[in-house]
Amino acid sequence: MIRIITAASAVALAASLAACGGALPVATTPATTSSSSSSPSSSSSSPSSTSPEPTAESSPSPVIEKRTVTVKKKIAFATKTVHDPSLTKGTRKVRTKGVAGVKALTYEVTLTDGVQTGRKLLRQVMMKRPVTQVIAIGTKEEQQGPSCDPNYEGACVPIASDVDCAGGSGNGPAYVQGPVTVVGSDIYDLDRDGDGVGCEAS
């Protein structure tokens, strides 16, 4: 501990020592002290501190991800028509049934924060080719002819107001070349002798 001795105290101390028969040199210092040395914790001796200025919070960078995705897609089959003279005119018939094809499409998909933002086709591969459907359209002209009466067989007996045997004495208006077999009702009276056969050659 350091004690500060004022001038008056030093004189009194010297007088006391002289009375005791000794001498002690005394160094005197002014009794003034600075306010800065009185307390090391004084606010005037503390270094000045400044608070950091607040900074704007920066937004996070978006997360970008790229993936490769392959999807299958159907290919519609084509249809074509051909003329077929063996079919009655206006008739349609499927000759070859159409079958859809399949192809594989591979894409590069871009995701930004989990949301798709882009897609680019990388390649496509044919997995199954489609089969063309073929439809035949008939061109055969239907022959027009007299309808035959179902009561007779062996020859076509036309359906008319009256039918007579060709070469006979009847006056028609329709004729049939016999012989004909009566299988139902002899509505035209072609079986004159009742043996079941009409228009027999004489």
C-alpha positions, 0 to 999 in steps of 0.5 A, a space after each residue: 500500500 502506498 501512503 501519500 504524505 502531504 507537506 504539513 505531515 512531512 514537517 511534523 514527521 521530521 520534527 518527531 524524528 529529530 526529537 528522537 535523534 534521527 533524520 529521515 529524508 522525506 519526498 513530498 508530493 502534491 496532494 492533488 490526484 486526478 479523477 482518472 486515477 482514483 478509480 480504474 472502473 470510472 466511466 471516463 477511463 473505460 473504453 467506449 463501446 458501440 453496439 453493432 448495427 442490425 443487418 437485414 436477414 438474408 433469404 435462403 438460396 433455393 434448393 434445385 434438384 434434377 431427376 431422371 424420370 421414365 414414363 410409358 405412353 400408348 401409341 394409337 393404331 391407324 385404321 385403313 379400309 380395303 375393298 372386298 368383292 366377296 362381300 355384299 356391297 355396303 358390308 363392313 368387316 374387320 379383317 385385322 384388329 388394331 392394337 395400340 403400341 407402347 413407347 418409353 419416354 425419358 425426361 430430365 425433370 428440374 425441381 425447385 424447392 420440391 416443385 417441378 419447374 422444368 422438363 426436358 425430353 432426353 430419349 424415347 424408345 419404341 417398346 411395342 409397335 402399333 398394329 394397323 386395323 384393316 376393315 374390308 368394305 364389300 363391293 359385290 352387287 346383290 343380284 336381284 331375282 324373283 323370290 321363290 315360293 317355299 311351298 315348292 322345291 326342285 325349281 324356283 317357283 316365283 311368288 306372283 299372282 299366278 304361276 303356270 308351267 312353262 310351255 303349258 296352256 296357262 297364261 301366267 303372268 309367271 312361269 316355272 320350268 318343272 318338274 317341281 315337288 310340292 312340299 306345302 300347299 299347291 297354291 298355283 295348282 301345278 300338280 294336276 294329277 295329285 302325285 306331289 310333282 308338278 309341271 311334269 314333262 308330258 
